[in-house]
Amino acid sequence: MKNRFLLGAGVALAVALSWADAQAQLLSMPSGPGAWYIGGEGGWSMLDDATSRIGGFRARQRFDDGFNVGARAGYELGPWRFEEEFSYRQNGVTNFGGVATRGDRNTYAIMTNAIYDFTFGSWPGVSPHIGGGIGAVIVRDSFGTRGPGFAITHSSDTEFGYQGIAGVRYNINPSLAFDLDYRYLGVVDPTFRTAIGGVRYTSEHSSHSILASLTVKFGAPPVPVIAPPPPPPMAAPAPPKVFLVFFDWDRDTITPEGMQIIQQAAATFRAGGSVRLQVTGYTDASGSVGYNQRLSERRANNVAGALARLGVPRQAMSVSGRGKNDQRVPTADGVREPQNRRVEIVFP
């Protein structure tokens, strides 16, 4: 019987999915920041064994697994869902106080639920959720002894109920969602009247359900926010071109090798158009600060003059001396280092 029920539920769910996926887009309508929705649910239900109290006596009540079906309607606002749910559960009663029985415990629950959906960027369309609900539950016991026997009870009671919800949702499209949930339903102990002289007994009720459900949303699909394309990356500035003219120790005279470098710099200037050159003279660490400053300035001016004679306008050059500051090869004071006796021609 249970297998036939599960097979029938699976077939019904597959048919509902194929129909709803084709029709859901037709149901969209503007509804403000959120979306109204309706849904149906169905699945398996297990009812915990209960201890029933009859006066000063206690009787153990045992149940079979059963089913849970229902419907709900609500409003989805951001990650929150607020809904009203009606559900019907049925579980067989197999034993009461050691007596084999046949019959059912049925519940009719009307619950107000709040559910929160979590979203993860790595799982688009999938959102785990948790929630809870409170409401009124009608609990009905209707069973008797097996065989020709006799009826034990056919009675119902309405009590306060509460439930916990945990599950995962898959958003098939903006208007259709599939949920797989676990739900725990607890009910304040119901009291029933027996068929034996109207004697009453108080029982317990707590159940566990695994439900599959399909939800159709009646809201406008969210408009995706398309970020403007990022600006094209800026090309990295070309590194400055540097020409080094080296000098003999304590000299400001341009060597033949140095003149070749100056000629290359002048040719580069003529090919590159209007730029401002930085012509900076340096010395090594030997000699006094003042002497080295004057020597570096003479070296820079000599190179600038040579560039001017090769066609580089003097106004296109910024000429200065740095003495023995900014050494190319750091040395102690007084050390003669050829790499530091130089003029740098820098193209920005």
Secondary structure as the mmCIF struct_conf table of DSSP 4:
data_model
#
loop_
_struct_conf.conf_type_id
_struct_conf.id
_struct_conf.beg_label_comp_id
_struct_conf.beg_label_asym_id
_struct_conf.beg_label_seq_id
_struct_conf.end_label_comp_id
_struct_conf.end_label_asym_id
_struct_conf.end_label_seq_id
HELX_RH_AL_P HELX_RH_AL_P1 LYS A 2 GLN A 23
HELX_RH_3T_P HELX_RH_3T_P1 ALA A 24 LEU A 27
TURN_TY1_P TURN_TY1_P1 GLY A 32 PRO A 33
BEND BEND1 GLY A 34 GLY A 34
STRN STRN1 ALA A 35 LEU A 47
STRN STRN2 ALA A 50 ILE A 54
TURN_TY1_P TURN_TY1_P2 GLY A 55 GLY A 56
STRN STRN3 PHE A 57 PHE A 63
STRN STRN4 GLY A 66 LEU A 77
TURN_TY1_P TURN_TY1_P3 GLY A 78 PRO A 79
STRN STRN5 TRP A 80 PHE A 96
TURN_TY1_P TURN_TY1_P4 GLY A 97 GLY A 98
STRN STRN6 VAL A 99 ASP A 117
TURN_TY1_P TURN_TY1_P5 GLY A 121 SER A 122
BEND BEND2 TRP A 123 TRP A 123
TURN_TY1_P TURN_TY1_P6 PRO A 124 GLY A 125
STRN STRN7 VAL A 126 THR A 145
BEND BEND3 ARG A 146 ARG A 146
TURN_TY1_P TURN_TY1_P7 GLY A 147 PRO A 148
STRN STRN8 ALA A 151 ASN A 173
TURN_TY1_P TURN_TY1_P8 PRO A 174 SER A 175
STRN STRN9 LEU A 176 VAL A 187
HELX_LH_PP_P HELX_LH_PP_P1 VAL A 188 PRO A 190
STRN STRN10 THR A 191 ARG A 193
STRN STRN11 THR A 194 THR A 194
TURN_TY1_P TURN_TY1_P9 ALA A 195 GLY A 198
STRN STRN12 ARG A 200 THR A 202
STRN STRN13 HIS A 205 LYS A 217
BEND BEND4 GLY A 219 GLY A 219
HELX_LH_PP_P HELX_LH_PP_P2 ALA A 220 PRO A 224
HELX_LH_PP_P HELX_LH_PP_P3 ALA A 227 PRO A 240
STRN STRN14 LYS A 241 PHE A 246
TURN_TY1_P TURN_TY1_P10 TRP A 249 ASP A 250
HELX_LH_PP_P HELX_LH_PP_P4 THR A 253 THR A 255
HELX_RH_AL_P HELX_RH_AL_P2 PRO A 256 GLY A 272
BEND BEND5 SER A 274 SER A 274
STRN STRN15 LEU A 277 GLY A 281
BEND BEND6 ALA A 285 ALA A 285
BEND BEND7 GLY A 287 GLY A 287
HELX_RH_AL_P HELX_RH_AL_P3 VAL A 289 ARG A 309
TURN_TY1_P TURN_TY1_P11 LEU A 310 GLY A 311
HELX_RH_3T_P HELX_RH_3T_P2 ARG A 314 ALA A 316
STRN STRN16 MET A 317 GLY A 321
TURN_TY1_P TURN_TY1_P12 GLY A 323 LYS A 324
BEND BEND8 ASP A 326 ASP A 326
BEND BEND9 ARG A 328 VAL A 329
TURN_TY1_P TURN_TY1_P13 ASP A 333 GLY A 334
HELX_RH_3T_P HELX_RH_3T_P3 PRO A 338 ASN A 340
BEND BEND10 ARG A 341 ARG A 341
STRN STRN17 ARG A 342 PHE A 347
#
